Amino acid sequence: MSDRIRNRICIGLAVAATMIAAEANGQDAEPRLYSNTPVGLNFLLAGYLYSQGKLAFDPSLAVVDTRFQSHAGAMAYVRSFELFGQSAKFDVIVPYAAFSAHGLVADVPRERQMNGLGDPRFRVSMNLFGAPAMPLKEFANYRQDLLVGVSLQVSAPLGQYDDNKLLNLGANRWSFRPELGISKAWGPWTVEVAPSVTFFTDNSDFFIGNRLAQAPLYLVRGAVIRNLDSGAWFSLDGLYLKGARTTLNGLPGDNEQENVRAGFTISVPVDRQNSIKFNAGTGVYSRTGSGFGLVGLAWQYRWGEGYPPLPR
């Protein structure tokens, strides 16, 4: 196999891994991220996400019949606080995944299995307008109208990584994702739109010493949410992403992503402190030809001012 073909295969596999990571990055920011929250509360979340599908590449590449399956879990902690008179949150997400993929590379069967920790993500989000900071005892009188917020999420290169492998759970690079969130309520209905852009540092140790660079990834999330009197809510979710073209050792790849996905989320309170969320999504359009579906389940526990402490 020539070095040129080998490099193009590396680029193709790299963007496939990035596509999956981008979807996970989009999914962790669920609907209502910028909704007003009483200050002084803590949230502990545990979630599971299953996804499977195919990875399709440029026909000129010698990579075919590639499919993957992923079982991903995550633990997250969220803290609400006041910032410049508005409500704000800090959250940290630590993912764990078991991932397997198989296909033909230059007519030779290849398989990759891995499990371990992914790159942790840290985020600070704050509302700029429409979500005044208030304690829980005053929150019952709050009614949302127009809300505008911003956030910054940082992914740290601390996940499992092996430079002898093309696919890894960690990316071995930093990423920075600023986002703008706009939310408008009409009675029990809420519409949200959140555009963002993710910037990547270079991975200087990609597959035995190569350098992998990636252009910014542009993403827009949208949701139509219906809030119920019981405290439950459900939403129809949409996701559009474009960009993230890769460059390997200065050789640009013809692999700019453009994907459209749709799904839904349901949240049901169990009691005053616990709730369960379910979400599912699927591809609607993909420029790369790759497609996959996913389903997820998460449990949330909250405590803080106005709630009893965690059990000992």
Protein Blocks (a to p, Z undefined) as FASTA:
>chain_A
ZZklmmmmmmmmmmmmmmmmmmmmmmmmcghklgccdehiacdddddddddddddddfkb
ccehiacddddddddddddddeehiacddddddddddddddddeehiacddddedddddd
ddddddfehpacddfklmmmpccfbdcdddddddddfbccdfkbfbdfbeoiacdddddd
ddddehjbccddddddddddddfbgghhiacddddddddddddddddfkopacddddddd
eejiaceehiacdfbccdddddddddddfblmbccdddddddfbdfklpacddddddddd
dedehiacddZZ
